[in-house]
Amino acid sequence: MTLPILYSFRRCPYAMRARLALEAGGIKVILREIVLRDKAPEMIAVSAKATVPVMVLDDGTVLEESLDVIRWALDHSDAGKTLAPGTGNMRGALALIERMDVDFKPHLDAYKYLYRSNQVAAFAAREKALAFLFELDEMLAGQDYLMGQKRSVADIGVAPFVRQFAHVDRDWFYAQGWENLKPWLLVFLESDPFKRIMKKYPKWVARDDVTVFPPEVI
Ligand SMILES: N[C@@H](CCC(=O)N[C@@H](CS)C(=O)NCC(=O)O)C(=O)O
């Protein structure tokens, strides 16, 4: 069996959550690092929408959505067990991720992209993002992870986006009162899985040697 191919971009939160799910399941893939402003034609040939991540399975099936990669990892590896929520169920965890994509991500994008050019609009977007963050903070009251005392798919699906939000203005983020969310994010950022999936790779070109992900050493 040939390994699946994963087109990925290190700093993309969608690609991060896909890599985290693969890492959790011990699934090896051939990683092809994409640069968004100069995408590999090989990726566009299999996925015209040309967003990362894209995963190509050995039977030619193309997964074009990060959530599809996550679902595939849950179904085809130990990730189903290792990323199972401690409380609640997998369906609830995936629903939280889907809601984040709709209720939080657009505000995060506006906040991030307008921060340097139009702070009034950026801060208005930041304000709209707060409800979701306070909801996460409440979920984390009395427990270390979003759905219990163990890391689950909810955490890996959401944390890359909270990281992106926090990094727009770290001083502001860490000065806020969400006392459960801040340590949760810091634990995520310091975790071995996160460090492993954030290893840097040069932009992939077709003549390159194969890069197998996850890396053996962090
Ligand atoms: N719904 C998609 C979204 C993926 C996405 O938007 N990825 C961004 C990078 S973070 C992208 O590839 N954008 C295309 C571009 O910038 O050209 C998923 O979950 O995989």
PDBQT file of the ligand as one rigid body, heavy atoms in Angstrom, charges set to zero:
ROOT
HETATM    1  N1  LIG A 301     -12.925  24.430   4.511  1.00  0.00    +0.000 N 
HETATM    2  C1  LIG A 301     -11.545  24.207   4.211  1.00  0.00    +0.000 C 
HETATM    3  C2  LIG A 301     -10.775  25.511   4.379  1.00  0.00    +0.000 C 
HETATM    4  C3  LIG A 301      -9.298  25.390   4.071  1.00  0.00    +0.000 C 
HETATM    5  C4  LIG A 301      -8.657  26.760   3.847  1.00  0.00    +0.000 C 
HETATM    6  O1  LIG A 301      -9.358  27.772   3.658  1.00  0.00    +0.000 OA
HETATM    7  N2  LIG A 301      -7.336  26.805   3.839  1.00  0.00    +0.000 N 
HETATM    8  C5  LIG A 301      -6.668  28.052   3.494  1.00  0.00    +0.000 C 
HETATM    9  C6  LIG A 301      -5.337  28.223   4.173  1.00  0.00    +0.000 C 
HETATM   10  S1  LIG A 301      -5.488  28.339   5.924  1.00  0.00    +0.000 SA
HETATM   11  C7  LIG A 301      -6.382  28.049   2.006  1.00  0.00    +0.000 C 
HETATM   12  O2  LIG A 301      -5.901  27.061   1.485  1.00  0.00    +0.000 OA
HETATM   13  N3  LIG A 301      -6.688  29.151   1.322  1.00  0.00    +0.000 N 
HETATM   14  C8  LIG A 301      -6.448  29.232  -0.093  1.00  0.00    +0.000 C 
HETATM   15  C9  LIG A 301      -5.605  30.398  -0.477  1.00  0.00    +0.000 C 
HETATM   16  O3  LIG A 301      -5.222  31.182   0.398  1.00  0.00    +0.000 OA
HETATM   17  O4  LIG A 301      -5.325  30.499  -1.661  1.00  0.00    +0.000 OA
HETATM   18  C10 LIG A 301     -10.997  23.077   5.099  1.00  0.00    +0.000 C 
HETATM   19  O5  LIG A 301     -11.531  22.894   6.206  1.00  0.00    +0.000 OA
HETATM   20  O6  LIG A 301     -10.068  22.372   4.686  1.00  0.00    +0.000 OA
ENDROOT
TORSDOF 0
